[in-house]
């Protein structure tokens, strides 16, 4: 649905915010773009809705070159591309109802249609009873829900989320990500999620691209990127959120086990220990979920019993690096 081909973006003819980005984003997926501040993430998202034009290359939405659009054709595109901002972007002098209705009024939708549409949008984001309130009366999570309702007002195909959870506490972040996942599943929206937080990508994204100094250094499925990172920048970003350390010296065989999917929730070590007589020591590791599927990466020490048989059994369930 979205394709970037050799995209460069320079400011003042000198500073390269993007330097040769190639990406493809499929219809209906949640695609994460992750990187540190200054990596080019926000510039990239502004190219997708025509707020910026590439210096070189093409930005295509369903084979339509965004840079070639102007006037009414550009306005039609922007109605198809909803945007959620980090700082919410609400008008403090307008009620929640009026903030959500704003894009409809700009599009000259009738009062009767607005009166029917806005309550439905508020219900979808869980704010049915908040239409008459002002932004100052809302929590951060509620403000972001208003922003999401407003982004949905024109019935977009694509939802761009620019650091949409970075101003929120962890619990509120989880609730907003759950809402975004529901919108993707129920409305079939293609969602592009810009973030610097690995946990955000881990929770909701199908695929991810890692951006560094204006370039895509790695991209692929979330499980592939998180469990088998190749680029140094990806490993560095993961290291900032993980607490794994080098295991201490161990007087036995040491292997690293990676599990993803149903096997991550099974009592493998207990069963294999019973079958092979091997004692397992967990030297290091992490467990969690990637887009709802369990995963585990464990550094295991093996002593006693038939270690070769135990390692072979582990390989039948996951990936083992000795």
N, C-alpha and C positions, 0 to 999 in steps of 0.2 A: 504493500500500500504506500509506503514511503521509501524513497531511494535517494541517497546522496552519492554523487559521482565526482570524485576528485575535487572536493569542496575546499577552497581556500577563502579565508576572510582576513583582510588586513585593515587596520585603522591607521590613518595618517600616512598610508603608503609604506609604513615601516613595520609596525608591530603586527605580527601574525597571530591572531587569536585562534585560527584554524589553519592547518597546513597539510591539506591533502586527505580529507576524510572521505572514506567510502563506507556506506552502511546500507543495509536493507532491513526494513521493519515490516513484518507480515500483518495482514489484516487480522484484527481481533486479538493480538497478543499484547502482553504487558512487557514493554522493553525498557530496561534500565540503562541509563548513561551515567557512569560514576567517575569521579575524579576529584582531585583537590581543588581548592580555590585557584582560579587562574588557568585551569586546564582547558577552558573553552566551552564549558557545558552550557552556560547561559547564552552565549553567542550562537551556539548550535540551535538551541530551541527557538531563538528569535528568527532564525532563518526559515524554520518550518512554517511559521505563520506570516512570513513576508514582512516582518518588522525590520529585518536587515536583508540585504542582498549579497550574495557571494561575490567576492572579487574574481574568483575563477571557479569553474565547475558548475554543476547543476543540482538543484534541489527539486525532486519530483514527487508529487502526490498523485497517485493513480496516473502516472505518465504525464501529468500536467506540470510544466515548468513554472515554479512559484515566482521566480525572478521576472518572468515575462508577463506577469499579471499586473493590471492597474485598474483604477476606477471600480466599476460595478463588479467585474470579474474577481478582483482582489477582495472586495467586500463579501462576495459569495463564498470565497475560500475561507475567510475568517469566521463566517457563521458556521462552517463545517469543522473548525478547529477551536475547541474550547480551551481555556487557559486558567490554571490555578497557580496563584502566586504565593511566595514565601510569607510576605507581609500582609496577606489577605486582600488588600486593595479595596476595602469597603469605604463607602462614603459615610462619614460620621453623622452627617446631618439628615440622612435618609433612614427610614425604617428598614428592617430586614426585608419586608415585602417589596419595598421600592428598590432596594439594592438588587434583588433577584430580577425584578421587572425591568431594570434599566436596559439591558440589551434588546429586550422585546420592544421597548418604546423607541429605541434608536432605529430598530427595523420597521417601525410604524405598524406594529401589530395593534389590532383594535383593543379598546378597553375591556370589552366582553371576553375576548380571548385571553387577555392578561389575567383577568379576574378568575378565569377557570384554570389557567396553566400554572400560575405561581403557587397556589396551595398544593397542587400535585407535586411540584418540585420540592417544596418544603417537607412534604410527607416523605418523599423518597430519601431525603438526607436526615430524617429524624428531628425536624424542627417545626412540627405542625403547630405548636402553641406559641411560637416565637415571632410570628409575622409582624406584630405591632411594636416589637422592641427595637431599640437602637443598638448599634455595634458596641457602645460603651457598656451596655448591660449584659454582654455575652462573654463567655469564657473563650480562651484561644481556640479550643476545639470547635466550639459552636460558630465562631467567626469563620473558621476554615470550611465548615459545612455550608455556611451561607455562600462562600466563594465557589464551592463545588456546585451548589444549586444554580448560581448565576452562570457558571460555565456550561451547564446543561440546558440553559433556557432556549437556545436556538436549535436544539436537536443535533449536536455535532456528531461526526463519525470518529473524530480524533480528540483525545484529551491530553493536553500537555501539562505536566505537573513540574514546576520549577521550584525545587527544594520545598515542596508543599508541607513537609512535616518537621523541618529543621528548627522551627520556633516553638515546638510543642514538647510536652513532657512524654516520657516513654509510654505510659498507659494511653494517653490521648493519641499518640502516634499510632499505636496498634489499632485503635478504633477507626481512625481515618484510613489506614491502610486496608482494614477490613471492608470499609465502605467502598474504596476504590476497586478492590477485588470483586465486590458484588456488582458494581457498575459494569465492569468488564464482562462478567459472566452473564448478567441479566440483559444488558443492552448491546452486547457485542462490540463495545467501544475498543478502538485501538488506543492504547495508553502508552505515552512516552514519559518516563519518570526520571527526572534529572535529580541527582542527589550526590552527596559526599559520604553518605552513611551506608556501610556495607549491610547492616541489619535490615534496612529498608528494602534493598534489592533481594536479600535472602528470603524475606517474607512473601513478596507478591510477584516478583518478576519471572517471566518465562525465559528470557534471554537478556544478556547484558553486554555492553561495550565499555571498556575501560579507556578513559581519555587521559592523556598526559601531554602537556606542552602542545596542545592543539592537534594531536594525532591519536588515532585509535591504536593502542598497543596490544589489545587482546579483545576478542569478542567470541561469544558462543553461548550455549545453554548455561543456566545458573549453576547447576550441579557440576558441570565440567569446569567452569571458571573457579568456583569456590573450592572444589576438592582437588583439582589438578592445575593450579595457576602456573602459567609459563612465564609471563612478563614480570620483571623485577618490580614494576609499579603495583601490579596486582598483589604480589606477595607482601609488599610494604603496607598496602591498605588493609590487607587481612591481618597483618601483624599488629596493627593499631587496635583492632577489636578483639583479637584472640589473646589468651594468656599462656599459650603453650611455650614451654621452655625445653632446652636440650635435656634429655633424660640423664640421670646420674649413671655412672658405670654400673653394669649389671653382669654378674657372673653366670651367664647362660646365653641362649640365643635370643636375639632381639628382632622383632619384625614390626612393620607398620601396616595396620589393617584399615582399609577404607570400605565402608558399607553405605549403601544408599537404597532407600525403598523399604519393603517389608522386612528384609533381613536385619535392618537396624533395630527392629523392635523385638527380635527373638533372642532367647537365652543361649546363644551359640557357644559362648565360652564354657558355660556349665556343661552343656552336652558334649562338646569336644573333649573337655577335661575328663569327663566320665568315660568316654570311649577310648581315649589314648593314654590315660594316666598322666597327662602333662599338667603341671601347675602353672597357671597364668598369673603374672603380676602386671597390673596396669601401671606403666611408668609415666604415661602422659596421654592426653587426648582431649577430644571435644565431641559433644553430641548436640544435636539440635534438629531443626527442620528447614528444608528448602522448598518453598512454595507448597507447604503442607505435607511433604514427604520426609520421613525421618532420614537422618544421616549420622554417621559416626566415623571418626578417625582416631584410632587408638594406637599408641606405641606399647607393644606387649613384650614382656620378658617370659621366656619359656624355660622351665627346668623340669627334669625328671621325665619318665615315660618315653613315648615314641614321638619325638619332636617333629620328625619328617612327616609322620601321619597326621599330626595336628596341623601343620602348615598346609598340607594338601587339603585337609578338610576346610580350613579357613579360605583357601583359594576357591573352593566350590561355592562359597557364599559371598565373597567380595574380592577386592583387589589386595594383594599382599606384596609388600616390598621388603625383602630380607636385608 
